[in-house]
Structures are given as structure tokens and as C-alpha cells.
Amino acid sequence: MLRLIACCLVLLIPGIPAGADSDARPVDHFTLQEAANFSKQVERELADQGAYIALVFRSGRPRADLPDGVRYTHGAFWVYGPVTEADGSQGYGYAVYNLYHGQADPTRSHLVQDWPLDFMRGDAVGEVGVIIPSEEMQIRLLDVLASDQYDALHQPDYSLLSNPADLRYQNCTEFLLDVVAAAAWLTDDRTRIKVNLDAYFLPTSLRLGWWQRMTAGWFDPRIRLDDQTNGPVRVATFASISDFMLTFELADNAHEIERVPAD
């Protein structure tokens, strides 16, 4: 079955900027019906654009709580294909696959499937960002997601603020980027992917003072910064992934979809 990776970026504690918090628990800012309606709205718009696979991002926190450069906090591949309805009938729709950190051990991650409604239950602002890959990239991404490359690209050692050019840790946004890179460069060699990303991918920069760097791990074991160099902390976000894909013609467009309330 096709697999999809999702992840979240959240503000951790005062003074600590957002990282890729891949928590499976919903925030339920909107009602269940509102979340269901929004998920169907996004599915319809993706289908109208002929997207067999798309990168979709939502924010699990109010925008005022996010640092500069971070507009969305969670990203996932939405993949169109056959799905089994609750009554056992077969239909077509989008499936979502996630990278989540563990609850018992939050420094390790695992891959879990869920659905558009699960995705939208983590939305706090009523807006999503969407990247539509080019036709060629959609084919390549589907090939990667359906193959053993998917598992080969997973690094279970988890860090909220993982460096996308470093092998040591991975969070959900970095994994999302790694899958895109694997499809673009036709390789699952993570060392080669990281060398290429260091050369061609411009990450989002988050500024931490020396005291924040020294104490961040005291508050949350998911924050491990030994893969970060001096200067700004480098992470993968919707903005940096969309810029990368548009710059190198891996995507046709990147845009936003605002929730339309039901009448």
C-alpha cells in the first residue's frame, strides 16, 4: 500500500522555536464535523487539480504562536487511490501516512497510516498549504512510496529540530523532504541525499540564543541539537520545501486553501 509521511511543527516552550513535533494526538480546535468538512473540501480541490499525490501542510498552533518563517506546522503526502469505506464498500479517496514519535519513548519515531479527517483534527487555523508536484515527480514519488525505498529513508532517531542536511536525526518534515529528494535524484542512499540537500536545499533558519541551546533538552528530550552547527538552527518547513521544489521544477504550484464553513 502507498505510504505517506506526516509531521507537525509546534512551539515547545517559551523561547524555544518550532520544530517538527510528530505527535499523533489531535488538537480538535474545530468540531469533528467541521474537520470532516474541511478534509473533504481539500480532497475535492486536490482531485479537481488531478493530483494523485500532493504535499499538504496545516498548523497545529495559532499563527501568533509560531516563529518567523514558520506558517504551517504539519506536513504530509496525500495519495489518491482505492479506499475501503466504513461499511466495507470500495471507493476512491486520499490516504495519509505519518511519521510519529513514540509516546513511551519520544526520541524514536515510527510510521503509521491515517486519513484526511485525522489530519484535519490537528488543524488550529482553518487553512492548509498545498504543494502539487509536477506530473513527472508525482510518478516518481508514487514509485518511492510504493517501494522498499520508503523504509530505507526512515531514520528512527528523532529530534524536533533535526538538521535536514545531517544523517543523525530525522523528524517528519525532514523525512518528507528526504522522500522528495529520493524521487528527484533517483536514490535511497541517505548519505548522497544529504550531500545534495546541503548543496541545493535552503532550509528555514530559526534563531536560538546560547542559553536556549544549552537548556532546550532539559525541558523536552525530543530536542537534540548536536546535528546543528553554530548560528541559526536549520529545519525543513512548508516554505523551504515549496521553494526548493518550485526552484528546481519539481512542483507545478504551491498555494493555500482556506476552510469554507458549511452553510
MIDOSE-1310 file (N, C-alpha, C; in nm, 2 decimals, decimal comma, always signed):
residues 263
mlrl	+0,08/-0,12/+0,00/+0,00/+0,00/+0,00/+0,09/+0,12/+0,00; +0,04/+0,23/-0,07/+0,12/+0,35/-0,07/+0,12/+0,41/+0,07; +0,24/+0,47/+0,10/+0,26/+0,52/+0,24/+0,28/+0,67/+0,23; +0,25/+0,74/+0,33/+0,26/+0,88/+0,34/+0,31/+0,93/+0,47
iacc	+0,39/+1,03/+0,46/+0,46/+1,08/+0,58/+0,40/+1,21/+0,63; +0,37/+1,22/+0,75/+0,32/+1,34/+0,80/+0,39/+1,39/+0,92; +0,39/+1,51/+0,95/+0,46/+1,56/+1,07/+0,41/+1,69/+1,11; +0,45/+1,73/+1,24/+0,40/+1,86/+1,29/+0,51/+1,94/+1,34
lvll	+0,49/+2,07/+1,33/+0,58/+2,17/+1,39/+0,51/+2,25/+1,50; +0,55/+2,25/+1,62/+0,48/+2,32/+1,72/+0,58/+2,40/+1,81; +0,52/+2,50/+1,87/+0,60/+2,58/+1,97/+0,61/+2,50/+2,09; +0,73/+2,48/+2,14/+0,75/+2,38/+2,25/+0,73/+2,45/+2,39
ipgi	+0,82/+2,54/+2,42/+0,81/+2,61/+2,55/+0,85/+2,75/+2,52; +0,82/+2,85/+2,61/+0,85/+2,99/+2,58/+1,00/+3,00/+2,55; +1,03/+3,07/+2,44/+1,16/+3,09/+2,40/+1,22/+2,99/+2,31; +1,16/+2,87/+2,29/+1,21/+2,77/+2,21/+1,12/+2,77/+2,08
paga	+1,18/+2,78/+1,96/+1,11/+2,79/+1,84/+1,05/+2,66/+1,79; +0,97/+2,67/+1,69/+0,90/+2,55/+1,64/+1,00/+2,45/+1,58; +0,96/+2,32/+1,60/+1,04/+2,21/+1,54/+0,94/+2,11/+1,48; +0,98/+2,00/+1,44/+0,89/+1,90/+1,37/+0,83/+1,81/+1,48
dsda	+0,72/+1,85/+1,55/+0,66/+1,77/+1,65/+0,56/+1,67/+1,59; +0,61/+1,55/+1,58/+0,52/+1,45/+1,51/+0,44/+1,37/+1,61; +0,34/+1,44/+1,67/+0,26/+1,38/+1,78/+0,13/+1,33/+1,71; +0,09/+1,21/+1,75/-0,03/+1,15/+1,69/-0,16/+1,21/+1,74
rpvd	-0,16/+1,28/+1,86/-0,28/+1,32/+1,92/-0,34/+1,45/+1,86; -0,47/+1,45/+1,83/-0,53/+1,56/+1,77/-0,55/+1,68/+1,87; -0,56/+1,80/+1,81/-0,59/+1,92/+1,89/-0,73/+1,95/+1,90; -0,81/+1,91/+1,80/-0,96/+1,93/+1,80/-1,00/+2,07/+1,83
hftl	-0,93/+2,17/+1,75/-0,97/+2,31/+1,77/-1,11/+2,33/+1,71; -1,14/+2,26/+1,60/-1,27/+2,27/+1,53/-1,35/+2,15/+1,58; -1,48/+2,15/+1,55/-1,56/+2,04/+1,58/-1,53/+1,92/+1,49; -1,57/+1,80/+1,52/-1,54/+1,69/+1,44/-1,61/+1,71/+1,30
qeaa	-1,73/+1,76/+1,30/-1,79/+1,78/+1,17/-1,72/+1,89/+1,09; -1,68/+1,99/+1,15/-1,60/+2,10/+1,08/-1,47/+2,04/+1,02; -1,40/+1,96/+1,10/-1,28/+1,90/+1,05/-1,31/+1,80/+0,93; -1,42/+1,73/+0,94/-1,46/+1,64/+0,83/-1,49/+1,71/+0,71
nfsk	-1,56/+1,82/+0,72/-1,60/+1,91/+0,61/-1,48/+1,96/+0,54; -1,38/+2,01/+0,62/-1,26/+2,07/+0,57/-1,17/+1,96/+0,49; -1,17/+1,84/+0,55/-1,09/+1,74/+0,49/-1,15/+1,70/+0,35; -1,28/+1,70/+0,34/-1,35/+1,67/+0,22/-1,33/+1,78/+0,12
qver	-1,33/+1,91/+0,17/-1,30/+2,02/+0,08/-1,16/+2,01/+0,02; -1,06/+1,98/+0,10/-0,93/+1,97/+0,04/-0,92/+1,85/-0,05; -0,98/+1,74/-0,02/-0,98/+1,63/-0,11/-1,04/+1,66/-0,25; -1,15/+1,74/-0,25/-1,22/+1,78/-0,37/-1,12/+1,87/-0,45
elad	-1,06/+1,96/-0,39/-0,97/+2,06/-0,46/-0,85/+1,99/-0,52; -0,80/+1,89/-0,44/-0,68/+1,82/-0,49/-0,73/+1,73/-0,61; -0,84/+1,67/-0,60/-0,89/+1,59/-0,72/-0,92/+1,67/-0,84; -0,97/+1,79/-0,82/-1,00/+1,89/-0,93/-0,87/+1,92/-1,00
qgay	-0,76/+1,92/-0,93/-0,63/+1,96/-0,99/-0,56/+1,83/-1,05; -0,63/+1,72/-1,04/-0,57/+1,60/-1,09/-0,45/+1,55/-1,02; -0,44/+1,58/-0,89/-0,33/+1,54/-0,80/-0,34/+1,40/-0,75; -0,26/+1,31/-0,80/-0,26/+1,17/-0,75/-0,18/+1,17/-0,62
ialv	-0,09/+1,27/-0,60/-0,02/+1,28/-0,48/+0,01/+1,43/-0,46; +0,00/+1,48/-0,34/+0,02/+1,62/-0,31/+0,08/+1,63/-0,17; +0,16/+1,73/-0,14/+0,21/+1,76/-0,01/+0,12/+1,86/+0,05; +0,06/+1,83/+0,17/-0,04/+1,92/+0,23/+0,01/+1,95/+0,37
frsg	+0,00/+2,08/+0,41/+0,05/+2,12/+0,54/-0,06/+2,20/+0,62; -0,06/+2,18/+0,75/-0,16/+2,25/+0,83/-0,08/+2,30/+0,96; -0,14/+2,39/+1,03/-0,08/+2,44/+1,15/-0,16/+2,39/+1,28; -0,08/+2,33/+1,37/-0,14/+2,28/+1,49/-0,15/+2,38/+1,60
rpra	-0,10/+2,50/+1,57/-0,10/+2,61/+1,67/-0,15/+2,74/+1,60; -0,21/+2,83/+1,68/-0,24/+2,96/+1,62/-0,11/+3,02/+1,56; -0,13/+3,10/+1,45/-0,02/+3,16/+1,38/+0,06/+3,25/+1,48; +0,00/+3,31/+1,57/+0,07/+3,40/+1,66/+0,17/+3,33/+1,75
dlpd	+0,15/+3,20/+1,77/+0,24/+3,12/+1,85/+0,36/+3,07/+1,77; +0,37/+3,09/+1,64/+0,47/+3,04/+1,56/+0,58/+3,14/+1,53; +0,71/+3,10/+1,52/+0,82/+3,19/+1,49/+0,81/+3,24/+1,35; +0,89/+3,34/+1,32/+0,90/+3,39/+1,19/+0,95/+3,28/+1,09
gvry	+0,90/+3,27/+0,98/+0,94/+3,17/+0,88/+0,86/+3,04/+0,89; +0,78/+3,02/+0,99/+0,70/+2,90/+1,00/+0,55/+2,94/+1,00; +0,49/+2,90/+0,89/+0,34/+2,93/+0,87/+0,26/+2,80/+0,90; +0,31/+2,69/+0,87/+0,24/+2,56/+0,89/+0,33/+2,47/+0,97
thga	+0,26/+2,38/+1,05/+0,34/+2,30/+1,15/+0,33/+2,15/+1,12; +0,26/+2,11/+1,02/+0,25/+1,97/+0,99/+0,24/+1,94/+0,84; +0,31/+1,85/+0,80/+0,31/+1,82/+0,65/+0,29/+1,67/+0,62; +0,23/+1,64/+0,51/+0,20/+1,50/+0,48/+0,18/+1,49/+0,33
fwvy	+0,21/+1,37/+0,28/+0,17/+1,33/+0,14/+0,03/+1,28/+0,15; -0,06/+1,34/+0,06/-0,19/+1,28/+0,05/-0,19/+1,21/-0,09; -0,22/+1,08/-0,08/-0,21/+0,99/-0,20/-0,35/+0,94/-0,24; -0,39/+0,96/-0,37/-0,52/+0,92/-0,42/-0,51/+0,77/-0,46
gpvt	-0,62/+0,70/-0,42/-0,63/+0,56/-0,46/-0,75/+0,49/-0,40; -0,76/+0,36/-0,42/-0,88/+0,29/-0,36/-0,88/+0,29/-0,21; -0,99/+0,31/-0,15/-1,00/+0,30/+0,00/-1,13/+0,22/+0,03; -1,12/+0,16/+0,15/-1,24/+0,08/+0,20/-1,32/+0,17/+0,29
eadg	-1,45/+0,18/+0,26/-1,53/+0,26/+0,34/-1,57/+0,19/+0,47; -1,63/+0,26/+0,57/-1,67/+0,20/+0,70/-1,76/+0,08/+0,68; -1,85/+0,08/+0,58/-1,94/-0,03/+0,56/-1,88/-0,14/+0,47; -1,75/-0,13/+0,45/-1,68/-0,24/+0,37/-1,68/-0,22/+0,22
sqgy	-1,75/-0,12/+0,17/-1,76/-0,09/+0,03/-1,63/-0,03/-0,02; -1,60/-0,04/-0,15/-1,48/+0,02/-0,20/-1,51/+0,15/-0,27; -1,42/+0,25/-0,25/-1,43/+0,38/-0,32/-1,29/+0,43/-0,35; -1,29/+0,56/-0,38/-1,16/+0,62/-0,41/-1,15/+0,75/-0,32
gyav	-1,03/+0,78/-0,28/-1,01/+0,89/-0,20/-0,86/+0,91/-0,16; -0,83/+0,99/-0,07/-0,69/+1,02/-0,03/-0,65/+0,95/+0,10; -0,54/+0,89/+0,10/-0,49/+0,82/+0,23/-0,37/+0,91/+0,27; -0,34/+0,91/+0,40/-0,24/+0,99/+0,46/-0,15/+0,89/+0,55
ynly	-0,02/+0,90/+0,53/+0,07/+0,82/+0,61/+0,17/+0,91/+0,69; +0,19/+0,88/+0,82/+0,26/+0,97/+0,91/+0,38/+0,91/+0,96; +0,48/+1,00/+1,00/+0,59/+0,96/+1,08/+0,55/+1,03/+1,22; +0,54/+0,94/+1,32/+0,51/+0,99/+1,46/+0,62/+0,95/+1,55
hgqa	+0,65/+1,04/+1,64/+0,74/+1,00/+1,75/+0,66/+0,91/+1,85; +0,73/+0,83/+1,93/+0,66/+0,74/+2,02/+0,61/+0,82/+2,14; +0,52/+0,76/+2,21/+0,47/+0,82/+2,34/+0,55/+0,78/+2,45; +0,59/+0,65/+2,46/+0,67/+0,60/+2,57/+0,81/+0,65/+2,55
dptr	+0,86/+0,65/+2,43/+1,00/+0,70/+2,40/+0,99/+0,80/+2,29; +0,98/+0,93/+2,32/+0,96/+1,03/+2,22/+1,08/+1,06/+2,14; +1,20/+0,99/+2,17/+1,32/+1,01/+2,09/+1,33/+0,91/+1,97; +1,22/+0,83/+1,96/+1,22/+0,73/+1,85/+1,09/+0,75/+1,77
shlv	+1,10/+0,73/+1,64/+0,98/+0,75/+1,55/+0,94/+0,62/+1,49; +0,81/+0,62/+1,44/+0,76/+0,51/+1,37/+0,66/+0,56/+1,26; +0,63/+0,47/+1,17/+0,54/+0,51/+1,05/+0,40/+0,45/+1,07; +0,30/+0,54/+1,06/+0,16/+0,50/+1,09/+0,07/+0,56/+0,98
qdwp	-0,02/+0,48/+0,93/-0,12/+0,54/+0,84/-0,24/+0,60/+0,91; -0,29/+0,71/+0,86/-0,42/+0,76/+0,89/-0,49/+0,82/+0,78; -0,59/+0,91/+0,80/-0,67/+0,96/+0,69/-0,69/+1,11/+0,70; -0,75/+1,17/+0,59/-0,76/+1,32/+0,59/-0,83/+1,37/+0,72
ldfm	-0,94/+1,30/+0,77/-1,00/+1,35/+0,89/-0,90/+1,36/+1,01; -0,82/+1,26/+1,02/-0,72/+1,26/+1,13/-0,63/+1,38/+1,11; -0,59/+1,40/+0,99/-0,50/+1,51/+0,96/-0,57/+1,65/+1,00; -0,69/+1,67/+0,96/-0,76/+1,79/+0,99/-0,79/+1,81/+1,14
rgda	-0,80/+1,70/+1,22/-0,82/+1,71/+1,36/-0,71/+1,78/+1,43; -0,60/+1,79/+1,36/-0,48/+1,86/+1,42/-0,47/+2,01/+1,37; -0,57/+2,06/+1,29/-0,57/+2,19/+1,24/-0,62/+2,29/+1,34; -0,55/+2,40/+1,36/-0,60/+2,51/+1,45/-0,63/+2,64/+1,39
vgev	-0,61/+2,65/+1,26/-0,63/+2,78/+1,19/-0,73/+2,78/+1,08; -0,77/+2,66/+1,03/-0,86/+2,66/+0,92/-0,80/+2,70/+0,78; -0,68/+2,66/+0,76/-0,61/+2,69/+0,64/-0,50/+2,59/+0,62; -0,48/+2,54/+0,50/-0,37/+2,45/+0,47/-0,29/+2,50/+0,35
gvii	-0,16/+2,46/+0,35/-0,07/+2,49/+0,24/-0,06/+2,36/+0,16; -0,05/+2,38/+0,03/-0,05/+2,26/-0,06/+0,06/+2,28/-0,17; +0,14/+2,17/-0,19/+0,23/+2,17/-0,30/+0,19/+2,06/-0,39; +0,17/+2,09/-0,52/+0,13/+2,00/-0,62/+0,26/+1,96/-0,70
psee	+0,31/+1,84/-0,69/+0,43/+1,81/-0,77/+0,40/+1,80/-0,91; +0,51/+1,82/-0,99/+0,49/+1,81/-1,14/+0,45/+1,67/-1,17; +0,40/+1,65/-1,30/+0,35/+1,52/-1,34/+0,46/+1,41/-1,32; +0,58/+1,45/-1,37/+0,69/+1,35/-1,36/+0,72/+1,32/-1,21
mqir	+0,72/+1,42/-1,13/+0,75/+1,40/-0,98/+0,64/+1,32/-0,92; +0,52/+1,34/-0,96/+0,41/+1,26/-0,90/+0,44/+1,11/-0,93; +0,48/+1,08/-1,05/+0,51/+0,94/-1,08/+0,62/+0,89/-1,00; +0,73/+0,97/-0,99/+0,85/+0,92/-0,91/+0,81/+0,91/-0,76
lldv	+0,74/+1,00/-0,71/+0,70/+0,99/-0,57/+0,62/+0,87/-0,54; +0,52/+0,84/-0,63/+0,44/+0,72/-0,61/+0,52/+0,60/-0,61; +0,62/+0,59/-0,70/+0,71/+0,48/-0,71/+0,79/+0,46/-0,58; +0,84/+0,57/-0,52/+0,92/+0,56/-0,40/+0,83/+0,52/-0,28
lasd	+0,71/+0,57/-0,27/+0,62/+0,54/-0,16/+0,57/+0,40/-0,17; +0,57/+0,34/-0,29/+0,52/+0,20/-0,30/+0,63/+0,10/-0,29; +0,75/+0,14/-0,27/+0,87/+0,05/-0,28/+0,94/+0,04/-0,14; +1,04/-0,04/-0,13/+1,12/-0,06/-0,01/+1,20/+0,07/+0,02
qyda	+1,21/+0,16/-0,08/+1,29/+0,28/-0,05/+1,23/+0,36/+0,07; +1,09/+0,35/+0,08/+1,03/+0,42/+0,19/+1,09/+0,39/+0,32; +1,10/+0,26/+0,35/+1,16/+0,22/+0,48/+1,31/+0,25/+0,49; +1,38/+0,24/+0,37/+1,52/+0,27/+0,37/+1,55/+0,42/+0,41
lhqp	+1,45/+0,51/+0,38/+1,47/+0,65/+0,40/+1,44/+0,69/+0,55; +1,38/+0,60/+0,63/+1,34/+0,63/+0,76/+1,46/+0,62/+0,86; +1,49/+0,73/+0,93/+1,58/+0,73/+1,04/+1,50/+0,74/+1,17; +1,49/+0,64/+1,25/+1,40/+0,64/+1,37/+1,45/+0,73/+1,48
dysl	+1,58/+0,76/+1,48/+1,63/+0,85/+1,59/+1,57/+0,99/+1,56; +1,49/+1,04/+1,66/+1,41/+1,16/+1,64/+1,46/+1,28/+1,71; +1,45/+1,39/+1,64/+1,47/+1,52/+1,70/+1,37/+1,62/+1,65; +1,32/+1,70/+1,74/+1,22/+1,81/+1,70/+1,28/+1,91/+1,60
lsnp	+1,41/+1,94/+1,62/+1,48/+2,04/+1,54/+1,59/+1,98/+1,46; +1,56/+1,87/+1,39/+1,66/+1,80/+1,31/+1,71/+1,88/+1,19; +1,84/+1,87/+1,17/+1,90/+1,94/+1,05/+1,88/+1,86/+0,93; +1,81/+1,91/+0,82/+1,78/+1,83/+0,70/+1,91/+1,79/+0,62
adlr	+2,02/+1,85/+0,65/+2,15/+1,81/+0,58/+2,23/+1,71/+0,66; +2,18/+1,66/+0,77/+2,26/+1,58/+0,86/+2,19/+1,44/+0,88; +2,27/+1,34/+0,89/+2,22/+1,20/+0,90/+2,17/+1,16/+1,03; +2,21/+1,23/+1,14/+2,20/+1,17/+1,27/+2,05/+1,16/+1,32
yqnc	+1,97/+1,26/+1,29/+1,83/+1,25/+1,34/+1,74/+1,28/+1,22; +1,61/+1,26/+1,25/+1,51/+1,29/+1,15/+1,38/+1,33/+1,22; +1,31/+1,42/+1,16/+1,17/+1,44/+1,21/+1,08/+1,43/+1,09; +0,95/+1,46/+1,10/+0,86/+1,43/+0,99/+0,88/+1,52/+0,87
tefl	+0,91/+1,64/+0,89/+0,94/+1,73/+0,78/+1,06/+1,69/+0,70; +1,17/+1,66/+0,78/+1,29/+1,61/+0,71/+1,27/+1,48/+0,64; +1,19/+1,39/+0,69/+1,15/+1,27/+0,62/+1,08/+1,30/+0,49; +0,98/+1,39/+0,50/+0,91/+1,43/+0,38/+1,00/+1,49/+0,28
ldvv	+1,10/+1,57/+0,32/+1,19/+1,62/+0,22/+1,28/+1,51/+0,17; +1,32/+1,42/+0,25/+1,41/+1,31/+0,20/+1,34/+1,22/+0,10; +1,21/+1,20/+0,11/+1,13/+1,13/+0,01/+1,13/+1,21/-0,12; +1,11/+1,34/-0,11/+1,11/+1,42/-0,23/+1,25/+1,41/-0,30
aaaa	+1,35/+1,42/-0,22/+1,49/+1,42/-0,27/+1,52/+1,28/-0,33; +1,47/+1,17/-0,27/+1,49/+1,04/-0,33/+1,43/+1,03/-0,46; +1,31/+1,08/-0,48/+1,24/+1,08/-0,61/+1,31/+1,17/-0,71; +1,36/+1,28/-0,67/+1,42/+1,37/-0,76/+1,55/+1,32/-0,81
wltd	+1,63/+1,26/-0,72/+1,77/+1,21/-0,76/+1,78/+1,06/-0,78; +1,66/+1,00/-0,77/+1,65/+0,85/-0,80/+1,75/+0,77/-0,72; +1,75/+0,79/-0,59/+1,84/+0,72/-0,50/+1,77/+0,71/-0,36; +1,80/+0,60/-0,29/+1,77/+0,59/-0,15/+1,89/+0,59/-0,06
drtr	+2,00/+0,63/-0,12/+2,13/+0,65/-0,04/+2,12/+0,78/+0,04; +2,10/+0,76/+0,17/+2,08/+0,88/+0,25/+2,20/+0,97/+0,26; +2,32/+0,91/+0,25/+2,44/+1,00/+0,25/+2,44/+1,08/+0,13; +2,42/+1,03/+0,01/+2,41/+1,11/-0,11/+2,30/+1,21/-0,10
ikvn	+2,19/+1,18/-0,05/+2,08/+1,27/-0,04/+2,12/+1,39/+0,05; +2,18/+1,36/+0,16/+2,22/+1,47/+0,25/+2,33/+1,56/+0,19; +2,42/+1,51/+0,11/+2,52/+1,59/+0,04/+2,45/+1,68/-0,06; +2,36/+1,62/-0,13/+2,28/+1,70/-0,23/+2,20/+1,81/-0,17
lday	+2,13/+1,78/-0,06/+2,05/+1,87/+0,01/+2,13/+1,99/+0,07; +2,25/+1,95/+0,12/+2,33/+2,06/+0,17/+2,37/+2,16/+0,06; +2,38/+2,11/-0,06/+2,42/+2,19/-0,17/+2,31/+2,27/-0,23; +2,19/+2,21/-0,24/+2,08/+2,27/-0,32/+1,96/+2,31/-0,24
flpt	+1,94/+2,26/-0,12/+1,82/+2,30/-0,04/+1,85/+2,41/+0,06; +1,78/+2,52/+0,06/+1,79/+2,63/+0,15/+1,69/+2,61/+0,27; +1,74/+2,57/+0,39/+1,65/+2,54/+0,50/+1,60/+2,67/+0,56; +1,49/+2,65/+0,64/+1,44/+2,76/+0,72/+1,53/+2,78/+0,84
slrl	+1,57/+2,90/+0,87/+1,65/+2,93/+0,99/+1,57/+2,98/+1,11; +1,60/+2,92/+1,22/+1,54/+2,96/+1,35/+1,65/+3,00/+1,44; +1,64/+3,11/+1,51/+1,74/+3,16/+1,59/+1,72/+3,12/+1,74; +1,83/+3,06/+1,80/+1,83/+3,02/+1,94/+1,95/+3,09/+2,00
gwwq	+1,93/+3,15/+2,11/+2,05/+3,20/+2,19/+2,12/+3,09/+2,26; +2,24/+3,12/+2,31/+2,33/+3,02/+2,37/+2,26/+2,95/+2,49; +2,18/+3,03/+2,56/+2,11/+2,97/+2,68/+2,00/+2,87/+2,63; +1,93/+2,91/+2,53/+1,83/+2,82/+2,47/+1,89/+2,69/+2,42
rmta	+2,00/+2,70/+2,35/+2,07/+2,58/+2,30/+2,11/+2,49/+2,42; +2,16/+2,55/+2,52/+2,21/+2,47/+2,63/+2,10/+2,40/+2,71; +1,99/+2,47/+2,73/+1,88/+2,42/+2,82/+1,77/+2,35/+2,75; +1,76/+2,36/+2,61/+1,64/+2,31/+2,54/+1,61/+2,17/+2,58
gwfd	+1,71/+2,08/+2,58/+1,69/+1,94/+2,61/+1,65/+1,91/+2,75; +1,67/+2,01/+2,84/+1,62/+1,99/+2,98/+1,47/+1,98/+2,99; +1,40/+2,06/+2,90/+1,26/+2,07/+2,90/+1,19/+1,96/+2,82; +1,26/+1,91/+2,72/+1,20/+1,82/+2,62/+1,31/+1,73/+2,56
prir	+1,30/+1,60/+2,59/+1,41/+1,51/+2,54/+1,41/+1,50/+2,39; +1,30/+1,54/+2,33/+1,30/+1,54/+2,18/+1,39/+1,64/+2,12; +1,43/+1,74/+2,19/+1,52/+1,84/+2,14/+1,66/+1,80/+2,15; +1,72/+1,76/+2,04/+1,87/+1,72/+2,04/+1,93/+1,81/+1,93
lddq	+2,03/+1,88/+1,97/+2,09/+1,98/+1,88/+2,23/+1,95/+1,83; +2,28/+1,83/+1,86/+2,42/+1,81/+1,82/+2,44/+1,79/+1,67; +2,33/+1,79/+1,60/+2,34/+1,78/+1,45/+2,34/+1,93/+1,39; +2,32/+2,03/+1,48/+2,32/+2,16/+1,43/+2,45/+2,23/+1,45
tngp	+2,49/+2,31/+1,35/+2,62/+2,39/+1,37/+2,59/+2,52/+1,44; +2,69/+2,60/+1,46/+2,68/+2,73/+1,52/+2,59/+2,82/+1,43; +2,53/+2,92/+1,49/+2,44/+3,00/+1,41/+2,30/+2,96/+1,42; +2,21/+3,00/+1,32/+2,07/+2,96/+1,33/+2,05/+2,81/+1,32
vrva	+1,95/+2,76/+1,39/+1,91/+2,62/+1,37/+1,84/+2,61/+1,24; +1,88/+2,50/+1,16/+1,82/+2,48/+1,03/+1,72/+2,37/+1,03; +1,60/+2,40/+0,97/+1,50/+2,30/+0,97/+1,43/+2,30/+0,84; +1,35/+2,19/+0,81/+1,27/+2,19/+0,68/+1,13/+2,23/+0,72
tfas	+1,07/+2,32/+0,64/+0,93/+2,37/+0,66/+0,85/+2,37/+0,53; +0,73/+2,40/+0,54/+0,65/+2,42/+0,41/+0,71/+2,52/+0,32; +0,76/+2,63/+0,38/+0,81/+2,74/+0,30/+0,94/+2,69/+0,22; +1,03/+2,63/+0,30/+1,16/+2,59/+0,24/+1,14/+2,47/+0,14
isdf	+1,05/+2,38/+0,17/+1,03/+2,27/+0,08/+0,96/+2,31/-0,05; +0,86/+2,40/-0,04/+0,80/+2,45/-0,16/+0,89/+2,54/-0,24; +0,98/+2,62/-0,18/+1,08/+2,70/-0,25/+1,17/+2,60/-0,33; +1,22/+2,50/-0,26/+1,31/+2,40/-0,32/+1,24/+2,33/-0,44
mltf	+1,12/+2,29/-0,43/+1,05/+2,21/-0,53/+1,02/+2,31/-0,65; +0,98/+2,43/-0,62/+0,94/+2,52/-0,73/+1,07/+2,57/-0,81; +1,18/+2,59/-0,73/+1,30/+2,64/-0,79/+1,36/+2,54/-0,89; +1,35/+2,41/-0,86/+1,41/+2,30/-0,94/+1,30/+2,23/-1,02
elad	+1,18/+2,30/-1,04/+1,08/+2,25/-1,13/+1,03/+2,11/-1,09; +1,03/+2,08/-0,96/+0,98/+1,96/-0,91/+0,83/+1,97/-0,87; +0,78/+2,09/-0,88/+0,64/+2,12/-0,84/+0,58/+2,21/-0,94; +0,45/+2,19/-0,97/+0,37/+2,28/-1,06/+0,33/+2,41/-0,99
nahe	+0,29/+2,40/-0,86/+0,25/+2,52/-0,79/+0,24/+2,49/-0,64; +0,24/+2,59/-0,56/+0,22/+2,59/-0,42/+0,12/+2,70/-0,38; +0,02/+2,66/-0,30/-0,08/+2,76/-0,27/-0,15/+2,72/-0,14; -0,24/+2,80/-0,10/-0,32/+2,78/+0,02/-0,46/+2,76/+0,00
ierv	-0,52/+2,68/+0,08/-0,67/+2,65/+0,08/-0,73/+2,69/+0,21; -0,82/+2,78/+0,21/-0,89/+2,83/+0,33/-1,02/+2,75/+0,35; -1,04/+2,72/+0,48/-1,16/+2,64/+0,51/-1,29/+2,72/+0,48; -1,38/+2,67/+0,41/-1,51/+2,73/+0,37/-1,61/+2,67/+0,47
pad	-1,67/+2,75/+0,56/-1,77/+2,70/+0,66/-1,89/+2,65/+0,58; -1,95/+2,54/+0,63/-2,07/+2,48/+0,57/-2,18/+2,58/+0,60; -2,28/+2,58/+0,50/-2,40/+2,67/+0,52/-2,49/+2,61/+0,63
